[in-house]
Amino acid sequence: MTEEIPSYYIGTKHKIEARKVVEDFQGDNYNLGTAITYLLRAGKKDGNPIEQDIKKAINHLHFELDRLHKENKIRTGALAR
């Protein structure tokens, strides 16, 4: 059974699915992959303003910084919460 991919997850020029980009670049990192997906679809999904998708991406980047901070005891910089 094949599901139709929503158009807001497919690029307009090369018709590449967002999930395939994420799998190729960040397939092993949920938070970074999810942030990328939100940025790729930002402003394209009906009912989701671009600002909402950007905020969701930023939240996942913060989640990843928090995870790195806890895991590696590293400083995440001034932009982190």
Secondary structure, DSSP 8 states (H G I E B T S, - for coil): ------GGGB-SSS--BHHHHHHHHHTT-HHHHHHHHHHHHTTTSTT--HHHHHHHHHHHHHHHHHHHHHHH-----TT--
